[in-house]
Amino acid sequence: MVRVFYFYTMKDFIIVGAGLAGISFAETAFLNNRSFTVISDNSQNSSYVAAGLYNPIVLKRFSLPQDAAIHLDYMLPFYERIQHRLNIKIDYSLPVYRKFASVEEQNNWFQAADKPALEPFLFPEILHKDFSGLPAPFGFGKVLHTGYVDTVVLLRSYKEYLKSLDCFEEEKFNYSELIIEHDYVSYKGVQARHIIFAEGFGIHSNPYFKYLPLDGTKGELLVIKAPKLDLDVAVNASIFILPVGKDIYKVGATYEWYDKTPTPTQAGKMELIEKLNELITCDYEILDHLAGIRPTVKDRKPLIGTHPEYKRVHLLNGLGTRGVMLGPSMANELYYSIISGEPVRREVGLQRFKLS
Ligand SMILES: Cc1cc2nc3c(=O)[nH]c(=O)nc-3n(C[C@H](O)[C@H](O)[C@H](O)COP(=O)(O)OP(=O)(O)OC[C@H]3O[C@@H](n4cnc5c(N)ncnc54)[C@H](O)[C@@H]3O)c2cc1C
C-alpha cells in the first residue's frame, strides 16, 4: 500500500529518537495515516538493553501502577499489528514466577491476591515446581498476563521498515538547526506541522525540555548461557532471570542513581553475579554484559505533552522502567492531545513541572 509520505512536502511529524518511545509514536502516526520522518542516532540504548518484560504488577511493593491494566490491553494488539505487518516475532507470552524466600513472603502473596485490583493478575496458590538448577523450598507465586517483547528485533526491524519507506535518518539531531514558526517547524529543509522529541535520557541535551526533572537510572544486565538451567518461565527474585531460548537467559537488572555513564561496570557485573549465584546452582557462561540509562522521573510517571511556549514542540519521555507497556499508550495519548489541542492528563503531563 502506498501511503501519504510521498504526497506532501509538509510532513505531519518529525520524530527525534527511535527507542521504544519514538517507535511507538511513529507507529501511532502510521496507524492514523499521518506522514513523518524519524531522526535518531545511537547515543542512548536503553531500549536495546531492556529485557523487554511486561508485567502489570510491581512485585517489590505488590502495587498495580495506575492504568496498568489499560496499558496492557492497549499494548498487546499494538505489538501484534507490528508483528503481522513486518512479519517478525517480537511478543512472547510467558509467566513470571515470583520466588518466595520465606513463609512471610508467601503470606504477603495471599494478602495481595485478595485485593480486588490485584486479583486478576496474581494466581492465588503457591506453586511448588522443581526447576533444575533453581531450588525454591518456599515455592513460587505466578503472575498472570505477562511476557516479554524482543526489543532488539523490534527496533532493528522497525528501523529497516522506516528506511524502506524513506522516512528514517540515522544521525544526531542538531537542536540549533530547528526553526520554529507559528504553524510549522523546519529542520534541514524538512518542514513538519509538529516535532516530537523522544530522546530518552538524551533529553539533557535538548534546550526545550532539559528543565524537566528526568533523573535517569542506570541499569546493567547480563546475558548468560546455562544449559543445565531448565526454565520455561521468567523468575523474579532479587533479580530476574528471563529465558530467551537456546539455553540463553537475560539476568538483571541493577539500579544505580549516581553514575550516568552508559557503559557497563565491574561493580554492576559483580552485583548481578552475586545475586545470580544465590539463586541458581548450575554452571553458566557470561556471554554479554550491557548497560543503559532508563529515563526515570522522580514521581515514577511518564513525561508527555506540549511545550508550554511552543505549541508545535512536543515530548514523549519518562517511560522509566516500563517502556514496553507504557510506550504505545503514551504515544496514543500524546497523539490525540496534539490532534485535538486538548492537554494530556496532568498525572502524565509535563504541566506538573514549571518551566525554568
Ligand atoms: C538494564 C535495563 C533493563 C530494562 N528492562 C526493561 C524491561 O524488562 N521492560 C521494560 O518495559 N523496560 C525495561 N527497561 C526500561 C526501558 O528500556 C525504557 O523504559 C525505554 O527503553 C525508554 O525508551 P525511550 O525510547 O524513551 O529511550 P531510549 O531507548 O533511550 O531511546 C532514545 C533514542 O533517542 C536517540 N537520541 C537521543 N538524543 C538524540 C539526538 N540528539 N539526536 C538523535 N537521536 C537521539 C537515542 O540514541 C535513542 O535511540 C530497562 C532498561 C534497562 C537499562
The ligand as a MOL file (V3000), in Angstrom:
LIG
                    3D

  0  0  0     0  0            999 V3000
M  V30 BEGIN CTAB
M  V30 COUNTS 53 58 0 0 0
M  V30 BEGIN ATOM
M  V30 1 C 19.0420 -2.8380 32.0870 0
M  V30 2 C 17.6740 -2.3680 31.7010 0
M  V30 3 C 16.6140 -3.2650 31.7170 0
M  V30 4 C 15.3350 -2.8460 31.3690 0
M  V30 5 N 14.3330 -3.7730 31.3470 0
M  V30 6 C 13.0910 -3.3980 30.9690 0
M  V30 7 C 12.0600 -4.3610 30.8810 0
M  V30 8 O 12.2600 -5.5520 31.1200 0
M  V30 9 N 10.8200 -3.9360 30.4920 0
M  V30 10 C 10.5510 -2.6130 30.1930 0
M  V30 11 O 9.4240 -2.2830 29.8450 0
M  V30 12 N 11.5280 -1.6810 30.2700 0
M  V30 13 C 12.7810 -2.0370 30.6510 0
M  V30 14 N 13.7740 -1.0990 30.7280 0
M  V30 15 C 13.3920 0.3120 30.5450 0
M  V30 16 C 13.2680 0.6610 29.0750 0
M  V30 17 O 14.4820 0.3620 28.4710 0
M  V30 18 C 12.9140 2.1410 28.8930 0
M  V30 19 O 11.6860 2.4340 29.5080 0
M  V30 20 C 12.7860 2.5150 27.4100 0
M  V30 21 O 13.8020 1.9270 26.6790 0
M  V30 22 C 12.8340 4.0060 27.1830 0
M  V30 23 O 12.6970 4.2140 25.7980 0
M  V30 24 P 12.9570 5.6320 25.1420 0
M  V30 25 O 12.6360 5.4880 23.7000 0
M  V30 26 O 12.2750 6.6950 25.9160 0
M  V30 27 O 14.5190 5.9090 25.3560 0
M  V30 28 P 15.7970 5.2880 24.6000 0
M  V30 29 O 15.6840 3.8290 24.4690 0
M  V30 30 O 16.9730 5.8220 25.3400 0
M  V30 31 O 15.7290 5.8940 23.1470 0
M  V30 32 C 16.0440 7.2200 22.8470 0
M  V30 33 C 16.5430 7.2950 21.4250 0
M  V30 34 O 16.7560 8.6630 21.0650 0
M  V30 35 C 18.0410 8.7940 20.4650 0
M  V30 36 N 18.5500 10.1470 20.6730 0
M  V30 37 C 18.7920 10.7810 21.8520 0
M  V30 38 N 19.2690 12.0180 21.6180 0
M  V30 39 C 19.3400 12.1780 20.2650 0
M  V30 40 C 19.7510 13.2270 19.3880 0
M  V30 41 N 20.1850 14.4230 19.8350 0
M  V30 42 N 19.7130 13.0140 18.0380 0
M  V30 43 C 19.2510 11.8320 17.5410 0
M  V30 44 N 18.8300 10.8110 18.3310 0
M  V30 45 C 18.8650 10.9710 19.6660 0
M  V30 46 C 18.8850 7.7320 21.1850 0
M  V30 47 O 20.0620 7.4130 20.5170 0
M  V30 48 C 17.8850 6.5740 21.2390 0
M  V30 49 O 17.8770 5.8640 20.0250 0
M  V30 50 C 15.0810 -1.4910 31.0320 0
M  V30 51 C 16.1440 -0.5950 30.9880 0
M  V30 52 C 17.4350 -1.0240 31.3130 0
M  V30 53 C 18.5670 -0.0390 31.2360 0
M  V30 END ATOM
M  V30 BEGIN BOND
M  V30 1 1 1 2
M  V30 2 1 2 3
M  V30 3 2 2 52
M  V30 4 2 3 4
M  V30 5 1 4 5
M  V30 6 1 4 50
M  V30 7 2 5 6
M  V30 8 1 6 7
M  V30 9 1 6 13
M  V30 10 2 7 8
M  V30 11 1 7 9
M  V30 12 1 9 10
M  V30 13 2 10 11
M  V30 14 1 10 12
M  V30 15 2 12 13
M  V30 16 1 13 14
M  V30 17 1 14 15
M  V30 18 1 14 50
M  V30 19 1 15 16
M  V30 20 1 16 17
M  V30 21 1 16 18
M  V30 22 1 18 19
M  V30 23 1 18 20
M  V30 24 1 20 21
M  V30 25 1 20 22
M  V30 26 1 22 23
M  V30 27 1 23 24
M  V30 28 2 24 25
M  V30 29 1 24 26
M  V30 30 1 24 27
M  V30 31 1 27 28
M  V30 32 2 28 29
M  V30 33 1 28 30
M  V30 34 1 28 31
M  V30 35 1 31 32
M  V30 36 1 32 33
M  V30 37 1 33 34
M  V30 38 1 33 48
M  V30 39 1 34 35
M  V30 40 1 35 36
M  V30 41 1 35 46
M  V30 42 1 36 37
M  V30 43 1 36 45
M  V30 44 2 37 38
M  V30 45 1 38 39
M  V30 46 1 39 40
M  V30 47 2 39 45
M  V30 48 1 40 41
M  V30 49 2 40 42
M  V30 50 1 42 43
M  V30 51 2 43 44
M  V30 52 1 44 45
M  V30 53 1 46 47
M  V30 54 1 46 48
M  V30 55 1 48 49
M  V30 56 2 50 51
M  V30 57 1 51 52
M  V30 58 1 52 53
M  V30 END BOND
M  V30 END CTAB
M  END
